[in-house]
Amino acid sequence: MNSFNHTLRRCAFALAAITCAGTASSADDDLALDDEPVAKGPKTAGYLQFDVARTYGGKDHWSMARSRAEVAATGGDSVKWKISGRADADAVFGIDSGFYPDAVRRDQQYQFDLRETYADFSVGDVDFRVGRQHVVWGEMVGLFFADVVSARDLRTFYLPDFEQLRIPQWAARAEYYFGETHAELLWIPVPSYDRIGKPGAEFYPLPRDYRVSGEVKPDNSLGNTNWGGRLSRMVGGWDLSGFYYRSMDVAQTFYFTGFNGMQPEFQPRHERISQAGGTVAKDLGDFVLKGELVHTRGRKFNAVDPTVVQNGLIDQDTIDYVVGVDIPAFRDGRINLQYFARRMLDYDPRTGAERTEGGASVLLNTKLGNGLEAEALYVSMLNRNDYMVRPKLIWSASKSWRVVLGVDAFGGSSTGMFGRYADRDRVYTEARWSF
C-alpha cells in the first residue's frame, strides 16, 4: 500500500508537470491573420507514420505496431479554415496474446480523432480563431509547465513528440496587438482531458493489480467550461508573458473509493483548479535563457495512507517552476540543460512528498552528416534515485522521409516517477513519410 501511494503522488507530479518527449514545438501559436498570404485554393498536407516497439524490460513482448495517418486541408480568403483528422490502427492489440486486457485492446487498437479544425477571421483589429485548436502557452524542452491549456495523450507516457502528444481543445480565442503588447482571451466550452488509457495498459499510471472504476468526466454545463487570458510583451530584449487560467484540470485525480476484497479501489475524476503564472525568454548571444512558473490552486494529492483522509486526498497549493539554457554546440547541434521543481505551499507530510521535489534534464543533439542526427535525453528526479534515458538516431533520407531508431530506458526505485516503469524498457523504430 505504501509503495503504491508513493507511486501515486509521483504520478501526480508527472501528469501535472513533466513530459519527456525530447523537443518542444517551436511553431508560432499566434493567429497573425494579416501576415498570412491569401489562399488561392484548398491545400492538403499530412503524413503516414509506422511505429514498432519491442519491450524487453520484464516480460518481452511487442508493445506497438501502429500505423498512423494524419491529413489536413486548409483554405479560405477573408475567413481562413483548417480541417484535419488522424486515424490509428495498432496490430499489437489485434493479436490475442493475453498480455493486455480486453478493455485496453478496445481502447487502443483503432482510433479516429478530429485534430485541428477551425476558422480564422478578423473583426477590426481583433483576430479570432474558433474551433478545435492547439493553444500553446509554454515551450520548455521536454516539459509541460506553463503549457497549462493543452490536454495530452499519455497512453504511451511522455514519449511521443509534442505535436502528437497534444490533444486540441474546442475553443474560441481572440488576440489583439497594441504597441509591443499582445493580449489573448480564451474560452473553452467543451474541454478535452488527458487520455491515460485503461488499467493494464503499458503506461497506465496505476499498478496493474489495482482496481480502477470508470473515469468520471465533468458534464458540459456552463460551470465546467474553461477560460483564461494572457499578456505578453518584449521589454529590453526580454520576452515576458503572464497568464491566468481557470479550468477543469486536464489531469486525473484518483479518488479512493474503498476496498474491493483486499484491493483498494480508485476512481479518476477532474478537479476545478486555477493557475496563474508567467514565462520569460532572452537571447544572450552565446545561449538562450528560458524560464516558466505556475501557481496552482485547487489540486488534490493522494495520501500515503488513503484511509486517514476523506477520499484519500489532500488539498495542496503548489508552485511549479523551471529554468533552462539552450547552448549551440557540436556540429550544428545543441546542449539543453534544465532544472525544474514543485514546491508545496501548504505542505502536508501525509502526501509522502517532500516540501520541494526537484529534477533535472540534459538534452544533447548533434548532426553526423549524410542526413544523420544523434540525440540523447536524460531526465532524473533529484530527491530520489529514478531516471529516464532516451538515446536515438534520426535519419532524414529526404524532405519527405524520416526514420528514427531509439531506446527508452527507465530505472531507479520502483516507487519513483520513472522507476515504476523499469520493466517497460523498449527499443523502437519510427518511419514517417510527409506529403
N, C-alpha and C positions, 0 to 999 in steps of 0.2 A: 504493500500500500504506500509506504513512504517513497519507495523508488518510483512508483507511478506518478505520485503527485509532484515529486521533483521534476519529472519529465513534463508534466502538465504546465507548470509555471514557466519552464524554459520554452516550451512550445508556445505559450502566450507571447513571450518576448519575440520569438521567431516570427510568429504570424503577424504581429503588430508592427515589426520594425525591419526585419532583416531579410533580404533576398540575396542570393549568391549566384547571379546569372552571368557574371563576367564583365559585361559592359552595359552602360546605360544608354538609353535613347538620347541622341543628340539633336533630334528634329525640333525645329521651332514650332511651339504649340500655339502661337498667336494666330488669330484669324487672318489679319492683314489682307483683307479682300482687295484693297486698292492696288496692292503691289503685284497681284497675280495677272498674267496675261488673259485676255478674253478668249474663252474656249471657242473653237470653230466646229466642234462636233464631239460627241461622246468618245472617250478614250478608255481602253481597258488595259489592265496590268494585273499581275499576280505571280504566283509561284506554285510549283509542285515540290513536295519535300518527303523524303523517305528516311525514317529513323529506326535504327535497330540497336537494341541494348541487351547485354547479357550480364545478369547479376551473378557475381562469383563469391561475394561475401555470404556466409551461412550456407543455405541450400542453393546450389547452382540452378538457375532457371532463366529462360528468356523472359525479360520484363517489358520489352517493347518491340513491336514490328509494325510500326504505324505508317500509313500513307496519309498525307495531308495535302489538300488543295485549297488555295485561297485566291479569289478573283474579285477585282474591284473595277467599277465603271465610274467615270467622272465626266461632268459636262456642265452646260449652262452658260448663261450670259450675265444678265443682271442678278439672277438668282443662280448660284452655282450649287451643284449637288454631287453627292457621292453615295454609291451603293456598293456594299461589299459583303461577302459571305465566306465561310470556311467549312469544309467537310473533312471529317477524320474517319478512318477505318483502321483498327488495330487487330492484326491477325492473332496476336498472343491471346486475346480474350475470345477468339473463335475456336481455340483448342481446349477441349475439356481435360486439362491436366490435373485438375483437383487442387491446384495451388491457390487459386483465387476463388472467393465465394461468388455465388451467382449474382449477388447484388453488385459486386464490383464489375463483373463481366457486362451486366446490363448498362452500367453507368459509363463504361469506358470503351466498349467495343465499337460503337458507331456514335457519331455526333455531328450535328449541323448547327452552326452558330451564325447569326446575323452579326457582322462586325460593324465597322463604322458606316453608318447610313444616316446622312444628314443633309440639310440645306443651309447655305450661307447667303446672307443678304445684308444690306445696309439700310439704315434709316437715318438720314442726315449724316452726322459724324460718328454714329454708333454702329459697330459691326455686330451681327448676330449669327450664331450657329445653333440650330435646333435639330435634335435627333440623337441618334446613338453615336457617341464620340468618346475619344480619349481626352482626358483633362490632366495634364502633367504639370504638377507644381514643384516637383523636386527631381534632381538629376544627379545624385551621387552615384559613383561607380559601384554597381553590385548591391546597392542598399535602398530600401524604402524608408524614408523618414518624412520629409515634407511632401512627398507624393501621396497625400492622405486621401485623395479622391478616388484613385484607381482601385478597382477590385482585381483579384488575381486568380488564375487557375493554378492551384497548388497541388494538384494530384500527382505531379512529378516534382514536388518540393519546389525549391527556387532555382532549378537547374536550367530551364529554357531561357532564351534571350528575352529581354523585356518586351519586345514587340509581340511576342507570342504569349507571354505571361499575363499581360494586362487584359482585362475584360472591359469593353466600353460601357459607359453609363448612358442611360436615356436622360438627356439634359437640355436645358435652354441656357445659353451663355451669351452675355453681352460684354463687349470690350470697347473702351474709349481711351483715346490718347490726347493728353493736353500737356504741351511742352515736353519735358523729359519724363513725364509720369504716365504710367499705363495702369488703368483701372479695369477690373474684371468682376462681374457679378455672375453667380451660378445658382441654378435651381435644378434639382434632380427629383422629378415627381415619382418615378418608379426606379428605385435603386437596384443595382446589381451587387451581389455579395461574393466573397471568396468561395471558390469551389475546392473543397477538401476531399471529395470523393466519398466512398463508402468504407465502413470498417473492414479491415483485411486487405485494403489496397496497399500498394508498395510503399507509399509515403503518407498513409493516414496518420494523423498526429497522436492517436491513442494506441496503446499496445493492442495486438491482435486478439488477445484473450479477454479484453474488457468489453462489457455490453454498452451499446450506444443506441438510444431510441432516436426516432426520426427528428431531423433538424426542424426547428420552428423558425420560420421567416416572418418578419413583420408584414401585416396586410398593407394594401395600397391606399390607406387613408391619408388625408392631408397631413395629419400629425406625424406621419412616418416618412415624410419627404425630407430630402437633404438640401441645404442651402449654405452659401458662403460667399466670400469676396476676397479679393487680393489686390494689393497695390504694389507696383514695382517702379524703381527709378534708378538712373545712373547718377552717382554722386562722386565727383572727383575720380572717375575711373572705377569705382566700386559699383557692382550690380547688386542692388539691395531690393528685397521684397518682404512684405508682411501679409499675413492672411488670417482669416477666421473661418472655421468650417463647423457647422452643426449638422450631425448626421446620425443615422443608424449605423453602427460600426460594421464595416465590411468583414471584419474578422469575427469568428465564432467565440462565444463564451460558453464553457462547458459546465452546465448546471448539474450538481449531484442530486439525483432523484431518489436515492435509496439503494437497497441491495436486491439483486435478483439471484436468489440462492445465496452462495458465498461471494458472488462477484458484485462489486459496486457498479451502478448504472449511471450514465451521464446522458444529458440531452443538450445538443448545441443550440444556442439561441443568440440573439443580437441585442446589444445594449444601445441606449441613446447616449451619445457622447458629444463633447465639444472639444475642438482643437484650435489652438492659436499658436502661430509660430512665424518663422521667417527664414530666408536664405540669404547668403552672401557669396559673391564670387569676385575675384580680382586677378587679372593677368599681371604678374610681377616680372615678366620678361623671361627669366630662367625657369619659371614654373608658374602653374596656375593654382591659386588657393581657393578652396570652396568650403562652405560650412552650412549646416542646417540645424534648426532647433524647433521642437514641437512640444508644447504643453498640452496634455490630455487630461480631461476631467470626465468622470462617469464610468471608466472602465473597471471591470472586476477581475480579480485574480484568484486562482484556486488555492485553497489552504492545503497544507501538508496533510492534515487530518480533516477530511471533509465533514466529519460528524460533529465538529466543535462549533461550527458557524452555520447560519442559515444558508441552504443550498450549496454549502461547501465553498462559498465565495467571500472575498474580502475586497471592499472598495479601496482603490488606491489611485490618487492623482500622481501623474508621472511627468518627467521631462526627459525626452529622448534628444540626443544631440550627436552630431558627427562633424569632424573636421578632416579635410584631406588635401593632399597636394598631388598634382599631376606634373611629372617631370619628363621632358623629352630625353630619350636615351637609346643606346644601341643603334641599329640600322633602321632609321625611320620608325623606331618603336617608342616605348614609354615605360615609366615606372609610376604606379599609383600607390600611395600609402594613405591609410585612413585609420582613425581611432573613433570608436563610437561607444555610446553608453546609454543606459537608462537609470535614472535616479528616482527612487520612491520618495515623494514629498511628505506623505503621512505614513511613514514606514511602520509596517506591522510584521514582525518576525514570523508570524504564523504562516506567511506565504512560503517560507523556506528560502526566499531570495535574500541576498544581501542588499543593503540600502542602495548601493550603486553596483550595477552589473555591467562590466565593460568588455570590449573586444577590439580586435584589430584585423585589418586585411592588407594583403600585399598582392598587387597585380603586376606581372611582368609580361611585356609584349615586344616582339621584335620580328622584322622581316628577314627571311632567309634567302630570298631570291627565287626566280623561276615561279612566282606566284605562291610560294610557301611562306607561312607565317606561324610562329610559335607563341603560345600564350600559356601562362600558369597563374591561377588564382589560389591564394591560401587565406583562409579565414579561421580565426580562433577566438574563443571566449577566454578572457584573461583571468577570470575568477576561479576557473576550474580547468581541468585537463580534457578538453574536447575540441575537435578541429574538423575542417573540411579542406581537401586539396583537389584542384581540378586542372591538370595539365592537358593541353590539346594541341594538335597540329591542324592548320587550316590551309587548304589548297584551293586557290581561286583559279580554276582552269581557264576561265574566260569571264567576260562580264555577266554571262548568264549562269555559269555553273560554279558551284562551290561544294567542296567535300570537307568534312570535319571528322577527325579521329581523336578520341579522348578517353579519359578515365575520370570517374567521380569516386573519390575515396573519403570515407568518414572514419573517425577514430576518437578514442578517449572514453571517459566514463559513460556507462550505459544510461545514466540519468541526465546526461548533457544534451544540449540542443542538437549537436551533430553526432555525438557518440551513440545516441539511441538508434542511429541508422548504420552502425558498424557492420551489420550483416547485409547491407544493401549496396556495398561497393560494386561498381559496374564498369564495364567497358562499353563504348558505344561508337556508332558511326552515323553521320548525317550527310545526305546528298540532297542538294537543292538546285532546282532549275527555275530561274526567274524569267518572266516574259513581260 
